[in-house]
């Protein structure tokens, strides 16, 4: 009986330990993903405030920013920040990485400011609400599904490359039909990337959980990925459904 009691206690203790470890991992994962969403949301808020500020200034600012060679700086600055964040991730501190992300969000806001001069306010708000609902649903699916989405990753990235090529071609063709097709396909690609990136970030937690600074830096890069998915989905939805001024 004594041996039985010791064995039972050992098994019980082992079960408690495993349950405790699982609970700690679950709590850590929730905290990690919450940090990603917080960074992304603040980045979107910065972009929205900058874009709104540009729209409210109007007049001379519109001419200076979007009808002079300065427009190329505004268009390319967000891409430059993405390259900096990607290439210098290992060498930057968490604080520097986060600051660069905020600067990227502000630069993106300048680029998005032109939307207010092209589309009606009602269309922008409607597209923003539709994007928010779609993004939240897709991200929740990516987080909760037991199905592996890894197989979609390469397919979506190839689709993204094809989409970029088509967009460049249409700069010269100026085809309304191709523009419509690009917008529709763009929505689908970034919808898929939202679910895929969410699952990818969730799975990456196991690799960064052992290093506090690495986990913080990874949360910034995760926020960047989701931010780009949200903004691109928004722009394509607006292009499909928006009413122009």
N, C-alpha and C positions, 0 to 999 in steps of 0.2 A: 504494500500500500504506500509505503514511504517513497519507493522509487517512482510509483505512478504519480504521486503528488508532485515530485520534483520535475518529472517530464512534462506534466500538465502545466506547471508554472513556467517552465522554459518555453513551451510552445506559446503560452499566453503572453509572456514577456516579449517574445519575438514578434508576435502579431501586433502588440501595442507599439513596438518600436517601428515596425513597417508602417503602421497607420499614422504614427507621429511624423515620420519622414515624408510620407505622401502628403500630409496636411501642410507641412512646411513648404514643400515644393509647390503645391497648389497656391498657397498664399503668396509665395515669391513670384510665381508666374503672373498672378493677377496684378501684383504691384508693378511688375515689369511692363505688362501690356498697358496698364493704366498710365504709366509714365509716357509710353509711346503716344497714346491718344491725347494726353495733355499737351505734349510738345506739338503734335500736329494741329490741335485745335487752336493753340495760341499762335502758331504760325499762320493759320488761315485768318485769324482775327487781325493780325498785323497787316496781312495782304489786303484784307477788306477795308481797313481803316485808311491805308495809303491810297487805295483805288478810289475810295469815297472822297478823300481829301482832294485828289486830282480832279475828280468830276466837279466838285463844288467850286474849285478855283476857276475852272473853265477858261474861256477866252484866250488870252495871250499864252497861258500855260499850255493849252492844247496845241497851239501853233508851235511853240518852242519844243515841246516834248515829242510830238508825233508828226510834224511836218518839216523837220529839219534833219540834218545828218545825226542829230542826237538820238533819233528814233532807233538807229541801229545799235547804239549802246544799250538802250532800254530793252531792246529785243534779245540781245545776246548776253547781257549781264546775268540773268538767272542761270543760263547754261554754264557760264564761267564759274559761278558759285557751286553748282552741282559737281563740276570737275574738281574743284578745290576740295570739297567735302569728301569725294570718293578717293582721290589720289593721296590726300594727306591725312586720312583717317587715323592711320597708325601713329603718326608723328604729332598730332595735335592733342592737347589736353581736352578734357571734357568741357571746361569753360570756354576754350577757344572754339571748339566744335559747335557748341550751342550758340555762341555769339555769331558765328558764321551762318548758322541756320537762320537766325533771326534776320541777319542782313539779307540773306537769300529771299526770305519771305517779303521783306520790304521792297526789294528789287522786283520781285514777282508782282507785287501790288502796283508798281509803276507800269509794268507791262499790261496788267489787267485793267488799268484805268481807262484804256481806250475803249473797252467794252461799253462803258456808260455813254459814249458819244455815238455808238453805232446802234445799240439795241434799246428798246423802250424799257423803262424801269420795271413795269409789270412782268415783262418777259424774263428779265434777269432774276427777279424774286421767285417766279414760278420755277425756272430752271434750277435755281439754288435749292429750293425746297425738294424738288424731285431728286436732285443729286444727293441731298442729305439722307433722304429716305432710302434710296437705292444703295448708297455707300454703307449705311448702318446695317441694312439687311444682309448685304453681301459679306461684310466684314464679320458679322455675327455667324453667318454660315461657315465662313472659313475657320473661325475659332472653334466652333462646336462640332463640325462634321467629323465623323470617324473615317470617312473616305479620304484616301491620299490624293491630293491635287498636284503632286510633284510632276506627274506625267504631262500636265497641261502647261508647265512652265516654259519648256522649249517651244511648244506650239505657239503660245502667246507672244513670246519674244520674237519669233519669226514673223508673226502677224504684225507686230509693232514695227519691225524693220520695213516690211512691205508697205505699211501705212505711211511711214515717213517718206519713202520713195514716191508713193502716189501723191502725197501732198506737195512735194517738190515739183513733180511733173505738172501738177495742176496749176502751179504758179504761172507757168507758161501757157497752158491750154485754156485756163479760165473756164472750164466746163462746169455748168451748174449741176448736171447729172452726176459727174464724177465727184463734185463737192458734196452732194447729198449722200452718195455712197460712202465716201470717206468718213463723213460725220456718223453715219449709222454703224459702220464697222468700228470706228473709234470708240463709240459707246460700249460696244460688246467687248472689245479688247480690254479696256480699262475696268469694266465690270469684272471680267475674269481675273485680271491682275489684282484687283482688290481682295477677292477671296483667296487667291493663291499667296499673295504677300502676307496676308494675315496668318494663314497657316504656317508659312515659312518662318515668320517672326516668332510664332508660338513655339515651333520646334527648335529654333536657335537658342531658346532660353537655356537649355541643358548645357550648351557650349560656353555660355557667358556667365552663368550663375556663380561660378567659382571666383570670379574677379569683379569686384565692385565697380572699379573705374571702367573696365571693358563693358560691363552691363549698362552703365550710364551712357557711354559713347554709342553703344549699339542701339539704345533707345532713341537717340537723336537720328541715327541713320534710318531706323525703322520709321520714325515720324516723317522723314524726308520721302521715303517710298510711298507711304500712304497719302501724304500731302499731294504728291505728283499725280497719283491715281485720282484723287478727289478733284483736283483742279482741271485735269484733262477731261475727265468725265463731264464735269460741269460745262466746259467750253464746247464739247461736242453736242451735248444735249441742247445748249443754248443755240448753237448753229442750226440744229434740226428744227427746233420749235419756236425760236425767238422771232418777234416782230421788230423790224428795223425802223429806226427813226426816219 
